[in-house]
Amino acid sequence: MGDKFMNFTTISFDGKTVKVLDQTRLPHEETYLSLSTAQDMANAIKGLIVRGAPLIGVSAAYGVVLSALMHRRKDINIFKNNVLNDIKLLAGTRPTAVNLFYALDKMEKVLGLDTSSVHNLVGLIIDKAKKIHKEDIQMCKNIGDSGESIIPESGVIMTYCNAGALATSGMGTALAPIYRAKEKGKKVTVYVPETRPLLQGARLTAWELSNNDIPVTIICDSARGYVLKKKKVDLCIVGADRIAKNGDTANKVGTYSLAVLAKTNNIPFWVAAPKSSFDKTIETGRDIPIEERDEAEVRNISDKTIAPDVPVFNPAFDVTEATLITGFITDEGIIKPS
């Protein structure tokens, strides 16, 4: 499954194992890992081997499949118990991306279906994960179709982090309108801030766009304001890990400051995300849990220590208020904040 113009696949299932592209090794190595247990998948999500909110959801669904395959020879009650424990394991990997919990909730509901056969239940679990995977691919296409019209014929775009094909199982969220614009003959160019501390912009987005023949320029995170002011950027498009009821949006840390810079320079700031990223249980961004990650991600670059042994604050996400957002590009069309 995937889009024909992408020359890589982030995730696939062969009936026994799940194969994932190891994104920690990009751009130097395009390496695929075979995962065979729910613990393998939990480690892959936690360790950013797979990342990006939609892909985390798909990966978690297949993690439940791996659990079901491992425990399929058990009594049905023991089977359900073991799978539920693995769902809890997967749910504990990353707290901010709502797609993780959206997918796991769908998978858990399958366990409640009326069947006394473990064999049948395993089949239903596999079918549900494949459906979530297929829906993710279609979601990306729909976001691309929704957002293509806002990109000018010779559009200059700034994105942030990676919300492309590497963050999904399709063509991405924030990058999907760019891919659709290219297909329609528009000449698009993209500025990509490096996205410290793990350089998902420089390592991942630049790799992905250049692989798909889209002109891309990497800039330092600290150069974003200067580039927005001097380079005639038409619009910003970013992804989202969770969107509150009022439109406040959690995304990779640094998104908030980019939105402020865009507002200061009168540049439209768009968020591209599926409707599954809208969390109706959370009123405002103040209620979104923000993941804090290991100090070593900031203190080190690769295996090289670059900072003294002092405390490090390393939030993975921040929250952009709805008042800074021009609109949301979703799989159900354009939505304006209200």
C-alpha positions in Angstrom: 0.0 0.0 0.0 1.2 3.5 -0.7 1.4 6.2 -3.4 2.9 5.3 -6.7 5.3 8.2 -6.9 6.9 7.4 -3.4 10.0 5.3 -3.8 9.8 4.1 -0.2 7.3 2.5 2.1 7.1 3.4 5.8 5.2 0.3 6.9 3.9 -3.0 5.5 2.5 -6.3 6.9 3.2 -9.7 5.3 0.9 -11.8 7.4 3.5 -12.7 10.0 5.7 -9.7 10.6 5.5 -5.9 10.2 8.3 -4.2 8.2 9.1 -0.6 9.0 11.5 1.9 7.6 14.0 2.9 10.3 13.8 6.6 10.3 16.6 7.1 12.8 19.1 6.0 10.1 17.9 8.5 7.5 19.2 10.1 5.3 22.4 8.0 5.3 20.8 4.5 5.2 17.4 3.3 4.0 17.0 0.3 6.3 13.9 -1.7 7.0 13.3 -3.7 10.2 11.1 -6.7 10.7 9.1 -6.5 13.9 7.4 -9.7 15.3 6.1 -8.7 18.8 4.1 -5.9 20.3 7.1 -5.1 22.4 9.2 -4.7 19.2 6.5 -2.2 18.0 6.4 -0.3 21.3 10.2 0.1 21.1 10.0 1.3 17.5 7.4 3.9 18.4 9.2 5.1 21.6 12.6 5.1 19.8 11.3 7.1 16.8 12.0 4.3 14.4 8.5 5.1 13.3 7.2 8.6 14.0 4.6 11.1 12.9 1.1 11.0 14.4 -0.8 9.1 11.6 2.0 6.6 11.2 2.1 6.0 15.0 -1.6 5.1 14.8 -1.1 2.7 12.0 1.9 1.2 13.7 0.1 0.7 17.0 -2.7 -1.1 15.1 -0.3 -3.5 13.6 1.3 -3.8 17.1 -2.0 -5.2 18.3 -1.9 -7.6 15.3 1.5 -8.9 16.4 0.2 -9.4 19.9 -2.8 -11.4 18.5 -0.5 -13.6 16.4 1.8 -14.3 19.4 -1.1 -15.3 21.7 -3.4 -17.0 19.2 -2.9 -20.5 20.6 -4.3 -19.5 24.1 -7.7 -19.9 25.6 -10.0 -17.0 24.4 -10.1 -15.3 27.8 -6.3 -15.5 28.3 -5.9 -14.4 24.7 -8.0 -11.2 25.3 -6.2 -10.5 28.5 -2.8 -10.8 26.9 -3.8 -8.6 23.9 -5.3 -6.0 26.3 -2.0 -5.8 28.2 -0.2 -5.2 25.0 -2.6 -2.5 24.0 -1.7 -0.8 27.4 2.0 -1.2 26.5 1.5 0.5 23.2 -0.6 3.2 24.7 2.2 4.1 27.1 4.8 4.8 24.3 4.0 8.5 23.4 1.4 10.7 25.1 0.8 13.6 22.8 -0.2 12.1 19.4 -4.0 11.4 19.7 -3.9 9.1 16.6 -2.2 6.5 18.8 -5.2 6.3 21.1 -7.7 6.6 18.2 -6.2 3.5 16.6 -5.8 1.5 19.8 -9.4 2.3 20.8 -10.6 0.9 17.4 -8.5 -2.2 17.9 -9.7 -2.8 21.5 -13.3 -2.6 20.4 -12.6 -5.7 18.1 -11.9 -7.7 21.3 -15.5 -7.1 22.4 -17.1 -8.6 19.3 -19.3 -11.6 19.8 -17.1 -14.6 18.9 -15.9 -17.6 20.9 -13.2 -18.5 18.4 -9.7 -17.1 18.8 -9.0 -17.9 15.1 -11.9 -15.7 14.1 -10.9 -12.9 16.5 -7.4 -12.8 15.1 -8.8 -12.5 11.6 -11.0 -9.6 12.7 -8.0 -7.9 14.4 -5.9 -8.2 11.2 -8.8 -6.9 9.1 -9.3 -3.9 11.4 -5.5 -3.0 11.2 -5.5 -3.2 7.4 -8.6 -1.0 7.3 -6.9 1.6 9.5 -3.9 1.4 7.2 -6.0 1.8 4.1 -7.9 4.7 5.6 -4.6 6.5 6.4 -3.5 6.3 2.8 -6.9 7.7 1.6 -6.8 10.4 4.3 -3.5 11.6 2.9 -4.9 11.8 -0.6 -7.9 13.7 0.6 -5.8 16.2 2.5 -3.7 16.7 -0.7 -6.8 17.4 -2.7 -8.2 19.8 -0.1 -5.0 21.8 0.2 -3.7 21.9 -3.3 -5.9 24.9 -4.2 -4.3 27.2 -1.6 -0.9 26.8 -3.2 -0.1 29.4 -5.9 1.2 28.5 -9.3 4.7 29.2 -8.3 4.3 28.7 -4.6 7.0 29.2 -2.0 6.2 27.3 1.2 7.7 26.8 4.6 7.0 23.6 6.5 8.4 22.4 9.8 9.6 19.0 11.2 8.3 16.2 9.0 4.6 15.8 8.2 5.1 14.0 4.9 5.0 10.5 3.6 7.5 9.5 6.3 5.0 10.5 9.0 2.1 8.5 7.5 1.6 5.4 5.4 0.5 7.6 2.4 1.7 10.9 1.0 1.6 12.7 4.3 -0.4 15.6 5.7 1.4 18.9 5.4 3.3 17.7 2.4 0.3 16.2 0.6 -0.9 19.5 -0.9 2.6 20.1 -2.1 2.7 16.7 -3.9 -0.7 17.3 -5.4 0.4 20.8 -6.6 3.4 19.3 -8.3 1.2 16.7 -10.0 -0.9 19.5 -11.4 2.1 21.2 -12.9 2.6 23.9 -10.2 6.2 25.0 -9.6 6.6 24.7 -5.8 9.7 25.3 -3.7 10.0 24.5 0.0 12.0 25.9 2.9 12.6 23.4 5.6 14.0 24.5 9.0 16.4 21.8 10.4 14.1 21.1 13.5 16.3 20.6 16.4 17.1 18.6 18.4 16.6 15.5 16.2 16.7 17.3 12.8 13.5 15.8 11.4 13.4 18.7 8.9 17.0 18.5 7.7 17.2 14.7 7.9 13.7 13.6 6.9 11.7 16.2 5.1 14.6 17.4 2.9 15.4 13.7 2.0 11.8 13.0 1.2 11.1 16.1 -0.9 14.4 15.8 -2.9 13.7 12.1 -3.5 10.4 13.3 -5.1 12.0 16.0 -7.2 10.7 19.0 -5.3 13.1 21.9 -4.8 13.9 22.1 -1.1 16.3 24.4 0.9 17.3 23.6 4.5 17.6 26.6 6.8 18.6 26.9 10.5 15.7 27.1 12.9 16.9 30.5 14.0 16.7 31.8 10.3 13.0 31.2 10.0 12.0 34.8 10.7 14.6 36.2 8.3 13.5 33.9 5.5 9.8 34.6 6.1 10.6 38.4 5.8 13.1 38.3 2.9 12.3 35.3 0.6 8.7 36.0 -0.3 7.2 32.9 1.3 3.6 32.5 0.3 2.4 30.3 3.2 3.4 27.9 5.9 1.9 24.4 6.2 2.6 22.2 9.3 1.2 19.0 10.7 -0.4 18.3 14.0 -0.3 15.7 16.7 -3.4 16.7 18.5 -6.0 19.5 18.0 -8.2 20.7 20.9 -11.9 21.4 20.6 -11.1 25.2 20.3 -8.5 24.7 17.6 -5.4 25.0 19.7 -2.8 22.7 18.1 0.0 20.6 19.5 2.9 19.9 17.0 6.7 19.6 17.1 8.2 22.1 19.5 9.0 25.3 17.5 5.7 25.3 15.7 4.3 27.9 18.0 7.2 30.3 17.4 6.9 29.7 13.6 3.2 30.7 13.8 4.1 33.9 15.7 6.7 34.7 13.0 4.2 34.0 10.2 1.6 36.3 11.9 4.2 39.1 12.3 5.0 38.9 8.6 1.4 38.5 7.4 1.9 35.0 6.0 -0.9 32.5 6.2 -0.3 29.6 8.6 -2.1 26.4 7.8 -2.3 23.2 9.8 -2.8 19.9 7.8 -4.3 17.0 9.8 -6.9 14.3 9.5 -10.2 14.6 11.4 -8.9 11.9 13.7 -6.3 14.4 15.1 -9.1 16.5 16.5 -9.6 15.5 20.1 -13.2 16.5 21.2 -12.4 15.4 24.8 -10.0 18.3 25.2 -11.3 21.9 25.4 -8.1 23.9 24.9 -4.4 23.4 24.3 -3.7 23.8 28.0 -5.1 20.3 28.5 -2.9 18.6 25.9 -0.2 16.4 27.5 3.2 17.4 26.3 5.8 14.7 26.0 9.3 15.4 27.4 12.1 13.4 26.0 15.6 12.4 27.0 18.2 15.1 27.8 20.7 13.3 25.6 18.8 14.3 22.4 19.7 17.9 23.1 23.1 17.3 24.7 24.4 15.1 21.9 24.5 15.1 18.1 24.9 11.5 17.0 27.5 10.1 19.4 29.2 13.5 20.0 28.5 15.5 23.2 28.2 19.2 22.4 27.1 20.6 25.7 28.2 20.6 29.4 26.6 18.4 32.0 23.9 20.8 33.0 20.1 20.3 33.2 18.2 20.1 29.9 14.6 20.8 29.2 13.5 18.9 26.1 9.7 19.1 25.3 8.9 17.3 22.1 5.9 19.5 21.3 4.4 22.9 21.9 0.9 24.3 21.5 -0.1 26.9 18.9 -3.2 28.9 19.8 -6.1 28.8 17.3 -5.9 32.6 16.9 -2.5 32.1 15.1 -3.9 29.5 12.6 -5.3 30.5 9.3 -7.2 27.3 8.8 -7.0 23.5 8.9 -6.5 21.3 5.8 -8.3 18.1 6.6 -9.4 15.0 4.8 -13.0 16.4 4.9 -12.0 19.8 3.4 -10.8 23.2 4.7 -11.9 24.2 8.2 -11.5 27.7 9.6 -10.9 28.2 13.4 -13.9 29.3 15.4 
